[in-house]
Amino acid sequence: MRAVDLYCGLGGWSDGLADVGFEIIGVEIREDLANLYQHPVIVADVRELNPVEFSGYDLIIGSPPCRDFSLQALCAFRKGNPWRIPPDPEGHGMDLVNAFLRFVEIAKPKFWLMENVTQLTKYLTLLYKMKVKISGNKWRCFWGNFPRFDVPYHPEILMDYSGKLRSEKNAYIPPDIGRSLGLAIIEELYKGGSTEIEEKYYEIALNKCRQIEMQLGV
């Protein structure tokens, strides 16, 4: 099972998918974040890559930067946040979102998922597949052709407004959400009679999740 994580950031999706056996490669434009990413990574602008070179993957996942759509970002900017460039949802924000969608359209993975804040729905006509509350007051929308999956809720995770990487930490997807998605995809392929996966593979992935949950005391 192979996956590409576009706009991978600190790698929350990747961490969870890797836990259940996916081979992950990330794409991140910022070298400082790429250095913190725990999997193979391409330091590049998604818009400058050739999607044809990423054909044949089981999953393409991504979280285009939500700064241009986030209500918190807009409010912070109005209150004098040191950002030099104001939020630009219809320009820069949608450019990154459309780059992801074009990438998926050309690369044609078996499954794809795009995650972003709910405010993106004001600018994107494509209907989301799931709207979920992942923690505190964090609602997220998922677009794609992925199988529906359980999304663990984390009431203990609060917005963090301190530190150099505060935006990236707030955008981080808890790995158990990625694990849940990965298991749903593996199960979907198995149920569909795919010759690429056996029941044993699903059991191995499920056992990995159970071991991780035991270690975390879940």
Secondary structure in CASP SS format (residue, H / E / C, confidence):
PFRMAT SS
TARGET T0000
AUTHOR 0000-0000-0000
METHOD secondary structure of the structure
MODEL  1
M C 1.00
R E 1.00
A E 1.00
V E 1.00
D E 1.00
L E 1.00
Y C 1.00
C C 1.00
G C 1.00
L C 1.00
G C 1.00
G H 1.00
W H 1.00
S H 1.00
D H 1.00
G H 1.00
L H 1.00
A H 1.00
D H 1.00
V C 1.00
G C 1.00
F C 1.00
E E 1.00
I E 1.00
I E 1.00
G E 1.00
V E 1.00
E E 1.00
I C 1.00
R C 1.00
E H 1.00
D H 1.00
L H 1.00
A H 1.00
N C 1.00
L C 1.00
Y C 1.00
Q C 1.00
H C 1.00
P C 1.00
V E 1.00
I E 1.00
V E 1.00
A C 1.00
D C 1.00
V H 1.00
R H 1.00
E H 1.00
L C 1.00
N C 1.00
P H 1.00
V H 1.00
E H 1.00
F H 1.00
S C 1.00
G C 1.00
Y C 1.00
D C 1.00
L E 1.00
I E 1.00
I E 1.00
G E 1.00
S C 1.00
P C 1.00
P C 1.00
C C 1.00
R C 1.00
D C 1.00
F C 1.00
S C 1.00
L H 1.00
Q H 1.00
A H 1.00
L H 1.00
C H 1.00
A H 1.00
F H 1.00
R H 1.00
K C 1.00
G C 1.00
N C 1.00
P C 1.00
W C 1.00
R C 1.00
I C 1.00
P C 1.00
P C 1.00
D C 1.00
P H 1.00
E H 1.00
G H 1.00
H H 1.00
G H 1.00
M H 1.00
D H 1.00
L H 1.00
V H 1.00
N H 1.00
A H 1.00
F H 1.00
L H 1.00
R H 1.00
F H 1.00
V H 1.00
E H 1.00
I H 1.00
A H 1.00
K C 1.00
P C 1.00
K C 1.00
F E 1.00
W E 1.00
L E 1.00
M E 1.00
E E 1.00
N E 1.00
V E 1.00
T H 1.00
Q H 1.00
L H 1.00
T H 1.00
K H 1.00
Y C 1.00
L C 1.00
T C 1.00
L C 1.00
L C 1.00
Y C 1.00
K C 1.00
M E 1.00
K E 1.00
V E 1.00
K E 1.00
I E 1.00
S E 1.00
G C 1.00
N C 1.00
K E 1.00
W E 1.00
R E 1.00
C E 1.00
F E 1.00
W E 1.00
G E 1.00
N C 1.00
F C 1.00
P C 1.00
R C 1.00
F C 1.00
D C 1.00
V C 1.00
P C 1.00
Y C 1.00
H E 1.00
P C 1.00
E C 1.00
I C 1.00
L C 1.00
M C 1.00
D C 1.00
Y C 1.00
S C 1.00
G C 1.00
K C 1.00
L C 1.00
R H 1.00
S H 1.00
E H 1.00
K H 1.00
N H 1.00
A H 1.00
Y C 1.00
I C 1.00
P C 1.00
P H 1.00
D H 1.00
I H 1.00
G H 1.00
R H 1.00
S H 1.00
L H 1.00
G H 1.00
L H 1.00
A H 1.00
I H 1.00
I H 1.00
E H 1.00
E H 1.00
L H 1.00
Y H 1.00
K H 1.00
G C 1.00
G C 1.00
S C 1.00
T C 1.00
E C 1.00
I C 1.00
E C 1.00
E H 1.00
K H 1.00
Y H 1.00
Y H 1.00
E H 1.00
I H 1.00
A H 1.00
L H 1.00
N H 1.00
K H 1.00
C H 1.00
R H 1.00
Q H 1.00
I H 1.00
E H 1.00
M H 1.00
Q H 1.00
L H 1.00
G C 1.00
V C 1.00
END
